[in-house]
Amino acid sequence: MKKRLDPQLEIDEVLLGFRQSLLRVGGFSFVINLLMLTPAIYMLQIYDRVLVSRNGMTLLVLTLLVVGLFMLTGGLEWVRARLLVRVGTALDRRLSKRVFSASFLRNLQRAGGTPAQALNDLTTLRQFLSGAGVFAFFDLPWTPIYLLACFLLHPLIGLFALCAMLVLAALAWLNEIATHKPLQEANIHALIGAQYANNNLRNAEMIEALGMTDQIGARWAEQQQKVLALQTLASERGGTINATSRFIRMTSQSLILGVGAWLALDNIVSSGAVIAGSILMGRALAPVDQTIAVWKNWLATRTAYHRLAELLARHPARTVQLSLPPPTGQITLENIVLMPPGSDMAVLKGLALQIPRGNVVGVLGPSGAGKTSLAKALIGVWRPRQGHVRLDGADVADWDKRELGRSLGYLPQGAELLEGTVAENIARFGELQSESIVAAAKTAGVHDLILRLPKGYDTPVGVDGGQLSAGQRQRIALARALYGDPALLVLDEPNSSLDEAGELALAEAIRAAKARGSTVVVISHRPSVLAVVDKILLLRDGMLAAYGPRDDVINAMQQGAIPGIRSLPASNPDSNEQPPIKPQAEDGEGEEA
């Protein structure tokens, strides 16, 4: 059985899967760097053999040999580059789905943020692995070899090259010290700014209508100015060090010619050794200089790597769970205490009740009572801090979501649609089964409306369903919730954007779901939905205020027998024309997140 590494090293496990390819790249780098000695040897032979013997044939043979070796070097570099590109592509293929899943789970458990950051980090890692910058790290181990060749020419030439290399290495270290902290802080502020813009510009219409553009822009600009200031500081420091590095490299390559010439004047080395020493020192310093040049990219890649490693460690891959029989819709709440992601404040406090299969339950309560939070707990999106939400006896949070989704219908408060066609949204972006799609649309009473759209069921809804009206989005989202005849149907404010015809269609859809044996939980501020419910669940401050048959709860509310609810206007629960129900909390109201 294959032994898995620590989850924190999951990304390392993937990278180790490419060790054979990386070893091949190292092998190509070995041969390439060995062939990089060719120019020095060629110049040494030209000055010490050809010019002395004045033999044209020797020059021709040496030149042809050198050209052949250069062609081989170019071919190996081409193969090495292609191999790294394929490693980067394979890395993306192996990690992209896993990173997407972990990023998705992170976004479920923590509101706000920039969900696409992890995917950008993966792109940064892939681009670095497949780019030219990584060659510096493969070539850097060859610096001692080139230095050794310089020492073989003469110890003074080798010592001069060693000193130049040490100075450049010190500059590289200084570059890390000088730029790491400001670049790290700049990245933090850049993420904060991106999150702020991402979270607020979704409400562009409201911002524009209320004249808040300047205020929102000013707050974003404040973060952006911090980013620019820190990046400018890092760039100025890095630019100074890079300029110094280039000066030292150019100066040292010229001065080594002077050192060699001084030795040649005393006949200590040959004239060919003078030129060869300069070439060898250039090759010794090139990886160091290249490392300094790509250091900024390396820092960004290292930061992206650590973020990815932390993300994958915090959100392990979902395990394959034993398949359970399709649920029938029996709901049991066992003293659940629920806190929204990222919050330490409980919105549901010790809620315990049962919803039998096939019942239609209307959830009422003042704003901030926990109604939407209950909906998210019922569908398993939010896991209770204490207690359990059980569906047919199994904890709903532990169900395999791919299996549970087929037996679950959910209409969120915002009735979000995803970019695609009407048919794709109703079918939940699965296989387009025409009969099931049309059946769901007819049950939701939206079939005729869809046929009047420009392309019928093939009409694109646009980003966030922006091509449709709020009422159209809500009714199509209802059809999506009804698709596949789910055993449990959770509807959060399903009539908030509906007209009278839409409300009638909603009532008929709920009756049809009940007739098929579905359990339906309806959250609504409007009393018209009470005509189709069997029971009423009344919440107040996250706690159970009342739960029971519709008529009993309504009578208790009207008689003031429920603490915290002042009154309920008289109404006929069997009629669709009911006065508004406005339960109020004694201690005030607040909007529910």
DADA-V908189 format. One record per run of one state. SS is the DSSP state (H for helix, E for strand, - for the rest). FROM is the first residue (numbers start at 1). TO is the last residue. Records with the same first field share a line. If there is no record, write none. Layout:
# DADA-V908189
SS->FROM-TO + FROM-TO
This chain:
# DADA-V908189
-->1-6 + 17-18 + 36-37 + 54-55 + 110-116 + 131-132 + 141-142 + 154-154 + 210-212 + 266-270 + 294-294 + 315-330 + 340-345 + 356-359 + 366-370 + 379-385 + 392-393 + 399-400 + 412-420 + 427-433 + 444-446 + 452-455 + 459-459 + 461-462 + 466-469 + 483-487 + 493-499 + 516-518 + 524-526 + 533-534 + 541-542 + 559-593
H->7-16 + 19-35 + 38-53 + 56-109 + 117-130 + 133-140 + 143-153 + 155-209 + 213-265 + 271-293 + 295-314 + 371-378 + 396-398 + 401-407 + 422-426 + 434-443 + 447-451 + 456-458 + 463-465 + 470-482 + 500-515 + 527-532 + 550-558
E->331-339 + 346-355 + 360-365 + 386-391 + 394-395 + 408-411 + 421-421 + 460-460 + 488-492 + 519-523 + 535-540 + 543-549
